[in-house]
Amino acid sequence: MRIFINLMTYNKTNIKPTGSNFGKISFPLGIRDSIASVEPDMVMPLIASICPAIGALATNVKVSVHGQMNSLNLISYIVGNAASGKGSLDPVIEAWMNEVRANDDVYHALEDDYRRLVRSGKKASDLPAEPKCPIRFLTLNTTVANLADRLANTAGSHAFSFTPEADTVAKRWKSSVSDFSVMIRQAYDASRYEREAHSTNAVTVHIRQLLWNVVMCGTHDALYRVISNFTDGLLTRVAIARMPDNTFQPLDASPRLLSEDAITNIARVAHLLPLMSGELYLDRLEAHGRRWLEKVRLAALKNDDHTMASQRMRICVTSQRMVTAVMLCAAAEKLLANNDVSTAEAALRNNPQLLQQMMTSLQSSSMLRIFDVIADSLLANVLDLFRDKIERSSQISSSSSRLSRGSNDTIFDSLPHEFNVINATIAKGGNASSNSVRMMLRNWTQQGLISRKGDDLYVKTA
């Protein structure tokens, strides 16, 4: 509960949203190997980077969240100052996606051969059909049309994009950032994506379910250029993790690197993920997520915090997807514990119910603790980085006293058992409008926190 409490009402939170709050949690094979290659304060950025890769590899797995089946669709942005160590995530991502990269290299070679034939001057009638290759590791340094064409050819599997420089997106997509936003939002929801053109040479695609996981790394400036609209739903779909501030850190004499053993372990887990399939019902994780949502709802309600209340919903969904990705690696570790890779493959193929059985037993208190740290961190980051921008763009009133108010000293908690409108106005802040105070009191009444005792007198309910 402590981590949750620390971030409820702060604009500048006390929580370190980097990873130190994971404490002594033991992560599964592959993930703990990845963690060993970065500094301790980088655990959260690392988790936010590799979970979309894991979700893309486990393309045949779905998890029930709030009664709806979700593919493990994840969009992440790792934000940090220049030279903050974001580059150390690159080799980890490459290790997880190595098998996909190897397959893509074969397809790229086929496309290169075709281009050489076209450049050789052969007649169009003598050319073979242009290959439509299911390349899955997609660059963001391209056009909307090219990316749409690639996404339509992934044969129903997840595509994955990673850029160590989000400026690539901010600059390359500058004139069509709204298209990028739409594609990202539809990818998060796995919804239908269509693009039509009149010309027969232009790209026309009809994708029944857009499956595309994306990881971007960049500075704060690039973040605000990639997410420039705070009300269209893009922000709520992006998991934002923050690099630790290393401005005054001394240079490490022995920097952490990804070892050969770690690469091997990651490869073994990554190889099993595409073989996992099925619809998962994780009742303990679902119940835990609902409890987290309710805690945040009540904290936001008591402090009349519309921004926190609006951001919490998809953060819970994203966190459940990320924890499911972590649990899949734990399942892979169990399969590999006493078996070689081929035996583990056979076990998954021969028993369709095996994954559900394993995942049910893996809903441990440690996994639920991982959910808490991820969800709290994502909420802290979005409030710290975007609260002012959200409230300015949507004209939500923001109490100036929120900066110094603690979690156990919300507007609601600071009021006496019986209070009037003047008391509520003072508690909300001297600049609070009469309308915003009345709206706050109406919400509290509707939610059963207070009841009316007179024209301007209210009493807190038990």
C-alpha positions as CSV (number, residue, x, y, z in Angstrom):
1,M,0.0,0.0,0.0
2,R,2.9,2.4,0.7
3,I,3.9,2.9,-2.9
4,F,0.3,3.5,-3.9
5,I,-0.1,6.1,-1.2
6,N,3.0,8.1,-2.1
7,L,1.7,9.1,-5.5
8,M,-2.0,9.8,-5.0
9,T,-2.1,13.6,-4.9
10,Y,1.3,14.9,-6.0
11,N,1.9,16.8,-9.2
12,K,5.6,16.1,-8.5
13,T,5.6,12.7,-6.9
14,N,8.0,11.4,-4.3
15,I,8.0,7.9,-5.8
16,K,11.0,7.0,-8.0
17,P,9.3,5.7,-11.1
18,T,12.4,3.9,-12.4
19,G,12.5,0.5,-10.8
20,S,14.0,0.6,-7.4
21,N,10.6,-0.1,-5.9
22,F,10.7,-3.7,-7.3
23,G,12.9,-4.4,-4.3
24,K,13.9,-8.0,-4.0
25,I,11.2,-9.4,-6.3
26,S,12.6,-12.4,-8.2
27,F,11.8,-12.1,-11.9
28,P,11.6,-15.2,-14.2
29,L,14.3,-16.5,-16.6
30,G,15.0,-14.1,-19.5
31,I,13.7,-11.1,-17.7
32,R,16.1,-11.4,-14.8
33,D,18.9,-11.9,-17.3
34,S,17.8,-8.7,-19.0
35,I,17.7,-6.9,-15.7
36,A,21.2,-8.0,-14.8
37,S,22.5,-6.0,-17.8
38,V,21.3,-2.6,-16.6
39,E,21.6,-0.4,-13.5
40,P,19.2,-1.1,-10.7
41,D,17.3,2.2,-11.2
42,M,16.6,1.2,-14.8
43,V,14.5,-1.9,-14.0
44,M,11.2,-0.1,-14.8
45,P,12.3,1.3,-18.2
46,L,13.7,-2.2,-19.0
47,I,10.4,-3.9,-18.1
48,A,8.5,-1.3,-20.2
49,S,10.8,-2.0,-23.1
50,I,10.8,-5.8,-23.2
51,C,7.1,-6.5,-22.3
52,P,6.0,-5.2,-25.8
53,A,8.6,-7.5,-27.3
54,I,7.3,-10.4,-25.2
55,G,3.7,-9.6,-26.1
56,A,4.6,-9.5,-29.8
57,L,6.3,-12.9,-29.6
58,A,3.4,-14.4,-27.7
59,T,1.1,-13.3,-30.5
60,N,-1.3,-16.3,-30.0
61,V,-2.0,-15.5,-26.3
62,K,-4.9,-13.4,-25.1
63,V,-5.8,-12.5,-21.5
64,S,-9.2,-11.5,-20.1
65,V,-9.2,-8.0,-18.6
66,H,-12.4,-6.5,-17.2
67,G,-14.4,-9.2,-19.0
68,Q,-12.9,-8.6,-22.4
69,M,-10.2,-10.7,-24.2
70,N,-7.0,-8.7,-24.8
71,S,-4.1,-9.5,-27.0
72,L,-0.8,-8.4,-25.4
73,N,-0.8,-5.2,-27.3
74,L,1.6,-2.7,-25.7
75,I,3.0,0.7,-26.7
76,S,5.9,2.1,-24.6
77,Y,7.9,5.3,-24.5
78,I,11.1,5.4,-22.5
79,V,11.9,9.0,-21.7
80,G,15.2,10.3,-20.5
81,N,17.7,13.1,-20.9
82,A,20.5,12.9,-23.5
83,A,23.1,10.3,-22.5
84,S,20.9,8.9,-19.8
85,G,21.6,5.3,-20.8
86,K,18.7,4.6,-23.1
87,G,21.1,2.9,-25.5
88,S,21.7,0.1,-23.0
89,L,18.2,-1.1,-23.9
90,D,19.0,-1.7,-27.5
91,P,21.0,-5.0,-27.2
92,V,18.3,-6.4,-24.8
93,I,15.5,-5.7,-27.3
94,E,17.7,-7.3,-30.1
95,A,18.3,-10.4,-27.9
96,W,14.5,-10.9,-27.4
97,M,13.7,-10.3,-31.1
98,N,16.7,-12.2,-32.5
99,E,14.7,-15.1,-34.0
100,V,12.2,-12.7,-35.6
101,R,15.1,-10.7,-37.0
102,A,16.7,-13.9,-38.5
103,N,13.4,-14.7,-40.3
104,D,13.1,-11.1,-41.5
105,D,16.6,-11.2,-42.9
106,V,15.5,-14.0,-45.2
107,Y,12.5,-12.0,-46.4
108,H,14.6,-8.9,-46.8
109,A,17.0,-10.9,-49.0
110,L,14.1,-12.0,-51.2
111,E,12.9,-8.4,-51.6
112,D,16.4,-7.3,-52.4
113,D,16.6,-9.9,-55.1
114,Y,13.4,-8.7,-56.6
115,R,14.6,-5.1,-56.6
116,R,17.8,-6.1,-58.4
117,L,15.6,-7.8,-61.1
118,V,13.6,-4.6,-61.5
119,R,16.7,-2.5,-61.8
120,S,18.2,-4.9,-64.4
121,G,15.8,-3.5,-67.0
122,K,13.8,-6.6,-67.6
123,K,10.3,-6.2,-69.0
124,A,7.5,-6.1,-66.5
125,S,6.0,-9.2,-68.2
126,D,9.2,-11.1,-67.5
127,L,9.4,-10.2,-63.9
128,P,8.1,-12.6,-61.2
129,A,5.3,-11.5,-58.9
130,E,6.5,-9.0,-56.3
131,P,7.1,-10.9,-53.0
132,K,4.7,-10.1,-50.1
133,C,6.9,-11.0,-47.2
134,P,5.6,-11.3,-43.5
135,I,8.3,-9.0,-42.1
136,R,7.5,-8.4,-38.4
137,F,10.3,-6.1,-37.1
138,L,9.3,-2.9,-38.7
139,T,11.2,0.4,-38.9
140,L,9.5,3.6,-38.0
141,N,11.7,5.5,-40.4
142,T,9.2,5.1,-43.3
143,T,6.0,6.5,-44.7
144,V,2.4,5.8,-43.6
145,A,1.8,3.9,-46.8
146,N,4.9,1.7,-46.5
147,L,4.1,0.9,-42.8
148,A,0.5,0.1,-43.6
149,D,1.6,-2.2,-46.3
150,R,4.0,-4.0,-44.0
151,L,1.4,-4.3,-41.3
152,A,-1.0,-5.9,-43.7
153,N,1.5,-8.7,-44.6
154,T,2.4,-10.0,-41.1
155,A,0.2,-13.1,-41.7
156,G,-1.9,-12.4,-38.6
157,S,1.0,-12.2,-36.2
158,H,2.2,-9.2,-34.2
159,A,4.5,-6.7,-35.8
160,F,7.1,-5.0,-33.6
161,S,8.8,-1.6,-33.9
162,F,11.6,-0.2,-31.8
163,T,13.4,3.1,-32.2
164,P,16.2,4.3,-29.9
165,E,15.5,7.8,-31.2
166,A,11.9,9.0,-31.0
167,D,13.0,12.0,-33.0
168,T,12.7,9.6,-36.0
169,V,8.9,9.6,-35.4
170,A,8.7,13.3,-34.5
171,K,10.5,14.3,-37.7
172,R,9.6,11.6,-40.2
173,W,5.9,11.7,-39.3
174,K,5.7,15.4,-38.6
175,S,3.2,16.1,-41.4
176,S,1.1,13.0,-40.6
177,V,1.4,12.7,-36.8
178,S,-2.4,12.3,-36.6
179,D,-2.1,9.2,-38.8
180,F,0.6,7.8,-36.5
181,S,-1.7,8.5,-33.5
182,V,-4.6,6.7,-35.1
183,M,-2.5,3.7,-36.0
184,I,-1.0,3.4,-32.5
185,R,-4.5,3.7,-30.9
186,Q,-5.9,1.1,-33.1
187,A,-2.9,-1.2,-32.5
188,Y,-3.4,-0.9,-28.8
189,D,-7.1,-2.0,-29.1
190,A,-6.4,-4.6,-31.9
191,S,-9.1,-3.0,-33.9
192,R,-9.7,-2.9,-37.6
193,Y,-7.4,-0.7,-39.7
194,E,-8.2,0.3,-43.2
195,R,-6.6,2.5,-45.8
196,E,-7.9,3.0,-49.3
197,A,-6.5,4.9,-52.3
198,H,-7.9,5.6,-55.7
199,S,-4.7,4.8,-57.6
200,T,-4.0,1.2,-58.3
201,N,-0.4,1.8,-57.5
202,A,-1.1,3.3,-54.1
203,V,-1.4,1.2,-51.0
204,T,-4.8,-0.1,-50.0
205,V,-5.1,-2.3,-46.9
206,H,-7.9,-3.9,-44.9
207,I,-6.6,-5.3,-41.6
208,R,-9.1,-7.1,-39.5
209,Q,-7.1,-6.8,-36.3
210,L,-4.1,-4.4,-36.2
211,L,-1.5,-6.2,-34.1
212,W,1.5,-4.0,-33.6
213,N,3.7,-3.4,-30.5
214,V,5.9,-0.3,-30.4
215,V,8.8,0.9,-28.2
216,M,10.2,4.4,-28.5
217,C,13.1,5.9,-26.6
218,G,13.7,9.6,-26.6
219,T,14.0,12.9,-24.7
220,H,11.2,14.9,-23.1
221,D,11.1,17.2,-26.0
222,A,10.5,14.3,-28.5
223,L,7.9,12.9,-26.2
224,Y,5.8,16.1,-26.3
225,R,6.1,16.2,-30.1
226,V,5.1,12.5,-30.5
227,I,2.2,13.0,-28.0
228,S,1.0,16.5,-28.8
229,N,-2.7,15.9,-28.4
230,F,-3.7,15.0,-24.8
231,T,-7.4,14.3,-25.4
232,D,-7.5,11.9,-28.3
233,G,-6.7,8.8,-26.3
234,L,-3.1,8.3,-27.4
235,L,-1.6,9.3,-24.1
236,T,-3.7,6.8,-22.1
237,R,-2.5,4.0,-24.4
238,V,1.2,4.7,-24.0
239,A,3.1,3.2,-21.1
240,I,5.6,5.9,-20.1
241,A,8.7,4.9,-18.2
242,R,11.5,7.3,-17.1
243,M,15.2,6.8,-17.1
244,P,17.0,7.8,-13.8
245,D,18.7,11.1,-13.7
246,N,22.4,10.3,-14.1
247,T,23.5,14.0,-14.6
248,F,26.0,13.9,-11.7
249,Q,26.7,10.1,-11.6
250,P,30.3,9.1,-11.8
251,L,31.3,6.9,-14.8
252,D,31.0,3.3,-13.9
253,A,34.4,1.5,-14.0
254,S,32.7,-1.8,-14.9
255,P,29.5,-1.1,-16.9
256,R,26.9,-3.8,-16.9
257,L,26.6,-5.7,-20.2
258,L,24.4,-8.5,-21.6
259,S,26.4,-11.7,-21.1
260,E,26.5,-14.6,-23.5
261,D,24.7,-16.8,-21.0
262,A,22.0,-14.1,-20.7
263,I,21.6,-14.0,-24.4
264,T,21.2,-17.8,-24.5
265,N,18.6,-17.7,-21.7
266,I,16.6,-15.0,-23.4
267,A,16.7,-16.9,-26.7
268,R,15.4,-20.1,-25.0
269,V,12.4,-18.2,-23.5
270,A,11.8,-16.1,-26.6
271,H,11.7,-19.3,-28.7
272,L,8.9,-20.8,-26.6
273,L,6.7,-17.7,-26.5
274,P,5.3,-18.0,-30.1
275,L,4.3,-21.6,-29.3
276,M,2.1,-20.5,-26.4
277,S,-1.5,-20.0,-27.3
278,G,-5.0,-19.7,-25.7
279,E,-7.3,-17.4,-23.9
280,L,-6.2,-16.9,-20.3
281,Y,-8.4,-16.2,-17.3
282,L,-6.3,-14.9,-14.5
283,D,-8.8,-14.3,-11.7
284,R,-6.4,-13.2,-9.0
285,L,-4.7,-10.7,-11.3
286,E,-8.1,-9.4,-12.4
287,A,-9.3,-9.0,-8.8
288,H,-6.0,-7.2,-7.8
289,G,-6.3,-4.8,-10.8
290,R,-9.9,-4.0,-9.8
291,R,-8.8,-3.3,-6.2
292,W,-6.1,-1.0,-7.5
293,L,-8.6,0.9,-9.7
294,E,-10.9,1.3,-6.8
295,K,-8.1,2.7,-4.5
296,V,-7.2,5.2,-7.2
297,R,-10.8,6.1,-7.9
298,L,-11.5,6.9,-4.2
299,A,-8.2,8.9,-3.9
300,A,-9.0,10.9,-7.0
301,L,-12.6,11.4,-5.9
302,K,-11.6,12.7,-2.4
303,N,-9.2,15.2,-4.0
304,D,-11.5,16.1,-6.9
305,D,-8.7,15.0,-9.3
306,H,-10.3,14.5,-12.7
307,T,-6.9,13.9,-14.4
308,M,-6.0,11.0,-12.2
309,A,-9.4,9.5,-12.5
310,S,-9.4,9.6,-16.3
311,Q,-5.8,8.2,-16.6
312,R,-6.3,5.2,-14.3
313,M,-8.5,3.0,-16.5
314,R,-6.1,2.1,-19.3
315,I,-3.1,2.1,-17.0
316,C,-4.7,-0.8,-15.2
317,V,-5.3,-2.6,-18.5
318,T,-1.7,-2.0,-19.6
319,S,-0.3,-3.2,-16.3
320,Q,-2.3,-6.4,-16.5
321,R,-1.0,-7.0,-20.0
322,M,2.6,-6.4,-18.8
323,V,2.3,-8.7,-15.8
324,T,0.8,-11.4,-18.1
325,A,3.9,-11.0,-20.3
326,V,6.1,-11.5,-17.2
327,M,4.1,-14.5,-16.2
328,L,4.5,-16.1,-19.6
329,C,8.3,-16.0,-19.1
330,A,7.8,-17.7,-15.7
331,A,5.8,-20.4,-17.5
332,A,8.6,-20.8,-20.0
333,E,11.1,-21.1,-17.1
334,K,9.0,-23.9,-15.5
335,L,8.8,-25.7,-18.8
336,L,12.6,-25.4,-19.3
337,A,13.5,-26.3,-15.7
338,N,13.8,-30.0,-16.3
339,N,13.5,-30.2,-20.1
340,D,15.4,-29.2,-23.2
341,V,13.7,-26.8,-25.6
342,S,12.3,-29.6,-27.8
343,T,10.6,-31.3,-24.9
344,A,9.1,-28.0,-23.7
345,E,7.9,-27.4,-27.3
346,A,6.2,-30.8,-27.3
347,A,4.5,-30.2,-24.0
348,L,2.9,-27.0,-25.2
349,R,1.8,-28.6,-28.5
350,N,0.4,-31.8,-26.9
351,N,-1.6,-30.1,-24.1
352,P,-3.7,-27.1,-25.1
353,Q,-4.7,-26.6,-21.5
354,L,-1.2,-26.6,-20.1
355,L,-0.6,-22.8,-20.4
356,Q,-3.8,-21.9,-18.6
357,Q,-3.0,-24.4,-15.8
358,M,0.4,-23.0,-15.4
359,M,-0.6,-19.4,-15.5
360,T,-3.3,-19.9,-12.9
361,S,-0.7,-21.2,-10.4
362,L,1.7,-18.4,-11.2
363,Q,-0.6,-15.7,-9.8
364,S,1.6,-15.3,-6.8
365,S,1.8,-12.4,-4.4
366,S,5.2,-11.6,-6.0
367,M,3.5,-11.2,-9.4
368,L,0.7,-9.0,-7.9
369,R,3.5,-6.9,-6.3
370,I,4.9,-6.4,-9.8
371,F,1.5,-5.2,-10.9
372,D,1.5,-2.6,-8.1
373,V,4.9,-1.2,-9.0
374,I,4.2,-1.0,-12.7
375,A,0.8,0.6,-12.3
376,D,1.9,3.1,-9.7
377,S,4.9,4.0,-11.7
378,L,2.9,4.5,-14.9
379,L,0.4,6.7,-13.1
380,A,3.1,8.7,-11.4
381,N,4.8,9.4,-14.7
382,V,1.8,10.5,-16.6
383,L,0.7,12.8,-13.8
384,D,4.2,14.3,-13.4
385,L,4.8,14.8,-17.2
386,F,1.3,15.6,-18.5
387,R,-0.9,16.8,-15.7
388,D,-0.5,20.5,-16.5
389,K,-0.9,20.0,-20.2
390,I,-4.0,17.8,-19.8
391,E,-5.7,20.3,-17.5
392,R,-4.9,23.3,-19.7
393,S,-6.1,21.5,-22.8
394,S,-9.3,20.3,-21.3
395,Q,-9.9,23.2,-19.0
396,I,-10.0,21.1,-15.9
397,S,-9.6,23.2,-12.7
398,S,-6.5,22.2,-10.8
399,S,-6.1,23.2,-7.2
400,S,-2.8,25.0,-6.6
401,S,-2.6,23.4,-3.2
402,R,-2.2,20.0,-4.8
403,L,1.5,20.4,-5.0
404,S,1.9,20.4,-1.2
405,R,-1.0,18.2,-0.2
406,G,-0.1,14.7,0.9
407,S,-2.0,11.4,0.3
408,N,-3.6,11.4,3.7
409,D,-4.5,15.1,3.5
410,T,-6.8,15.2,0.5
411,I,-9.5,17.9,0.1
412,F,-12.0,15.4,1.6
413,D,-9.8,14.3,4.5
414,S,-8.9,17.9,5.4
415,L,-12.5,18.8,6.0
416,P,-14.2,18.3,9.4
417,H,-17.0,15.7,9.9
418,E,-19.6,18.5,9.3
419,F,-18.7,21.3,6.9
420,N,-20.3,23.9,4.6
421,V,-19.6,25.2,1.1
422,I,-17.2,27.9,2.4
423,N,-15.1,25.2,4.2
424,A,-15.0,23.1,1.0
425,T,-14.0,26.2,-1.1
426,I,-11.1,26.9,1.3
427,A,-10.0,23.3,1.3
428,K,-10.1,23.1,-2.5
429,G,-8.0,26.3,-2.8
430,G,-8.5,30.0,-2.8
431,N,-8.8,30.2,-6.6
432,A,-11.5,27.5,-6.8
433,S,-14.6,28.6,-8.6
434,S,-18.0,28.2,-7.0
435,N,-19.1,25.9,-9.9
436,S,-16.1,23.6,-9.4
437,V,-16.8,23.3,-5.7
438,R,-20.5,22.5,-6.3
439,M,-19.5,19.9,-8.8
440,M,-17.1,18.3,-6.4
441,L,-19.7,18.2,-3.6
442,R,-22.3,16.7,-6.1
443,N,-19.8,13.9,-7.0
444,W,-19.1,13.2,-3.4
445,T,-22.8,13.0,-2.7
446,Q,-23.5,10.7,-5.7
447,Q,-20.7,8.4,-4.6
448,G,-21.9,8.2,-1.0
449,L,-19.0,10.0,0.7
450,I,-21.2,12.8,2.1
451,S,-24.9,13.6,2.6
452,R,-26.7,16.9,2.7
453,K,-27.7,18.2,6.2
454,G,-29.0,21.6,5.2
455,D,-28.9,24.2,2.4
456,D,-25.1,24.6,2.6
457,L,-24.2,22.0,5.2
458,Y,-22.8,18.6,4.6
459,V,-21.9,15.6,6.8
460,K,-19.4,12.8,6.0
461,T,-21.0,9.4,5.9
462,A,-19.6,6.4,7.9
